[in-house]
């Protein structure tokens, strides 16, 4: 039986029907794309483009069109480079406050973190690029103990504060950290209320049909900000059965050729972009998507707008094949 909410979301998310022209267009359309699994998010963005080319997504990182950072919920996401500057002030206050509380447990003092930012700026100013390991080594040279998880914590906080960002690739599986103000010299600037409304507009256009709880969970914004955002965006949106969406989404779905099956990467927005996944996933099978609730989302099989199983690559070379585990 076809699931209309799920099918509409597939069309809104640009997984069926009209795709985005470039990876930067796809990232801007989504607003944010969950990005802790780098290979998965490369595939997720490629699926939403006309070319469907993962290498084109990598080039978009190298060209400074898209970046990876921690713009909301203290979680890595991919965003259009020009959008990061207006997202950070909205989505980072709560995660930064939580990170400050964790620093005592890490044995990391605020003055050490401040000095880490100064060293990073000295090392990277003028177009410098460093991987996580290289940056940790430079901190060690400066007499800072940022070994182990301290380095990750420092890098994430410095990105949330707007100093650093993950930009170009430094090998096949890793990105380099660069200075945000150099890598994105002409960011888009919005005042706070304007930015809130823009975020809600982006979310419901690309993820709708969805509701207030979905948007609140996706952004992690306080309730008052959620209200300001949705109230401001509502004139540009349609509402069906209490769910907000882009007015053009039904027509986009009607014009689409929906395949019998879609194989989505783990952490795709079709799964991660909502507080309530029951619209597309039977709660009885939630543990199959995130075994043990460990936060690691498996790739999913989607048919008729519903998640019906998981999948994985098996074998290699000519024997490489997709193995499905259907519910």
N, C-alpha and C positions, 0 to 999 in steps of 0.2 A: 504494500500500500504506500503510495507516494506521500511524503511529508512536505506540505507546502511551505511551512516556516523554514525547514531545512533547505529546500530548493531555492527559496527566495534569498536565503543567506548565501548560498553558493553563487548566485548571480551577483549579489551585492559585493561579495568578496572577490569578484572577478575570477572565480574558478570555473565558471561555465559562461558561455556567451562571449560578449565583447571583452577583450583583454586590454591592458594598459600598453602603451607603445614602448616605454622604456622602464628599466628597473627603478629609476628615480620616480617616475610617474606612479608605479605600483606602490612604492614606499609612502609617497605623499598621499595616495588614495587611502591606504590603510590607516594612516596616522602613525601607528607604531606596529611593528611586527615582532612577536616574541623571538628573541635572538640568542638565548644561551647555548643552543645547539647550532654551531656555525654552519656545518654542512646542511642541516635541515632548513635553516632560514634562507640559505642560498637557493635551495630547491623551491621553497615556498614562494619566494619573490619571482623566480623564473616562471613558475606555473601561471603567474598572473600577467605575464607579458606575451605579446604576440609572437616573439621569437622562441620563447620557452628555453632560453639559453643560459645555463648556470655561469658560463664564462663571461657573458655580458654583465651579469650581476657582480662578479669579481672586478671587472673593469670599472663598473660604476663606483665601487669602493676606491679603487686606485685613482680614479679621476676626481674624487671629492664630491660626487653627486649624492652618495648615501654614506651614512656613518653608523657605527654601533656604539651605544652608550647605555647609561642607566637613567632614562628620563622619567620613569615612574615605577612605583612599587619596589624599588631597590632591585629591579630585575633588568637584565640585558635585553635591549630591543634594537631593532634596525629602524632608522628614520631617515627621511629626506634631509640632507645636510642643512639646508636653509631653515628647517623647522626646529632644529634642536634648541636654539637659543630661547625661543618663546615657550617651549615645553618645560625646560628645566625648572624655572621658578614655580611652575604649577605642581609638578609631580614629585619634586625631591624633598620638600620640607619634612614630611613624615619619615621617609627612609633615612634622611640625614640625622634626624633626632634619634631614631632607633640605633643607627650606627654609632652615635656618640656614646650611648649606653653600653654597647658591646665592647668598646675600646678598652675598658678596664679589664675585662676578661682576657683580652688579647695582650695585655701589658703594653699598650700603645698609648703614649701620652699625646695630648693635643699639640704641644710644642714640637714633638717629633714629626707629627703629620704636617704641621706648618712648614718645618724645615724640608720635609720631603717634597712639598710643592715648590719651594724655592729651588731645590736642586733640579727637579724636573724641568722647570722653566729655563734654568741655566743650560741644561744639557740639550734641550730641544729647540731653543730659540734659534731662528734662522733656518728653519726647515728640517730640523733633526727628526729622526725616527728611531724608536727603540721598542723592542719587544718587552714583554713582562719580565723575562729573565734578565735582559740587558738593563732594564731600568732598576731592577733589584740589585744588580751588581754595582751600578753607579751609586745607589744609596749606601751600599756597604762601603764603597770607597770613601764616601763622605762621613763615615762613622755612624751611620744610622742602622739600627737593628730592625730590618724589615724582612726578616726571613720568613719562609713558610706562608701561612695565611695572612700575615701582616701586610705583605706586599699586595696581595689581592685586595685587601680591605683598603689600603691606601690608594691604590689605583681607582677603585670604584668610587671612593669619596671625592678624589680630585676630579674625576669625570663629572660627578653630580654637582660639584661646585663650579663647573664650567671652565676648568683649566685645561683638562685633557680630553681626548676623544680617541676612539679606535677608528683609524682610517684605512690607509693602504695595506695591502697584504705584504707580509715579510716571509714569504714561503708559502707552500701549498695549503697549510692548515692553520696559519696564525696571522693576525693583524698586528701592525705596529701602532703604538701610541704616539700621538702628535699633539701639538698645542692647538686647541680649538680655535682661538682667534686668528691663527695663521692658516689653518686648514680650511676654515669657513670664514673668509674675510668679509663677506657681505651677507650676514644672516638676516632673516626676516624678523622684524621687531614688532610686537603687538603689546598694547597695554593689557593689564590683567583681565578685565572683564571681556575684552575683545578676544583674548587668547582662550578664555574658558569657553566662549561661544563657538569659536573655531574648532576647538577640540571636540565638543559635542556634535557639531555638524559633521566633522570628519568621521566620528565613530558611527553615528547612526546611518550615514550614507553608505559606509563601507561594510558595516556589520549588521544592519537592520534586516529584518524585524528584531528589535531588542527593546529592553525596558530600562527604567532608571537604575534598578539594582545591577543590571549588566554593566552599564556605564560606570557606576560608582565602583564596582569591583575592578573593572578594567583599568581605571585611572588611579584608584586609591585616594581620590579627592575627598575632603570633608563634605558633609551633607550640604552646608550652605553653598559651597562652590558648585556642587552638583546641580543644585536648584538654579543658580545663576546661569550655568552653562546650558541646561536643557531649556529653560524659559527663553533664553535668547535665541537658541537654535530652532525652536519649535515652528516658527513661521516658514522655515525652509524645508520642513519635513512633513511627511504624511503619517497618519496614525490608523492602524487597523487592529481591532480587538485589543486595544491597550498597548500595542507595540509600535514603536516609532521606526520609520524607514525613509529612504530616499523615495520621492514620488515616482522616479523613473524605474525603480527596481522591478515592479511587476512586468512592465514592458520589456525590460532587459531579459527577464526570464522567458517571457513569451517568445522572444526572438532567438533564444539560445537552442542549440542542439545539445541536450543533456546526455552525456554518455551513460552507458549502463553501469559503469563503475569508475570511481576515482580512487587513486592510491595517493594519499596525502602523507607528507613527512610528519614526524613527531613534532609536537609543539606548534602545529599550524593554528592560525587564528580561528579556523572553523571549530576547533575544540577549545582553545585557550582563551578566546575572546569574550567569554560569557560567564556570568555567575551561575546561571541555571543551564546545565548542559542537557537536561532531560528532554528538551525540544528535539534534540538530534541523537541522543544516546540513552538507551534504557538504563536507569540507575543500577539495575541488577548486574550490568556489565562494566560498571565504572572501574572496578578493580582490575579488569583486563587491560584497560587503557593506561592506568597508572598503578602497577602492581604494588600492593602494600602502602599506597599513598606516599611513595618515596619522591614524588615530584618529577620523575622521569617519564615523559609521555611517549608512548610507542606510536609508530606510524599507523594510520588507520585506513580501513577500507570503507568507502562511502557508496551507498546505492540508494537511489530514490530519495536523497536528502537525509538519510539516516546513516549513522555509523553502525556497521554490521560485523566488524571484526578488526583484527590487526594484521600486519604483514611485515615480512622481512626478506632481505636478499639471502639466498642460499647458494652455495657453490661458487665457482669462479670461472672466468673465461667463457668458453662456449657453453659450459654447464651452469652458468649463472642463471638463476630463475627466481621468480617471486613465489614465496610460500605464504599462503593465507592461513590465518587461524580465525575462522568465522565463529560467531557466537552460536 
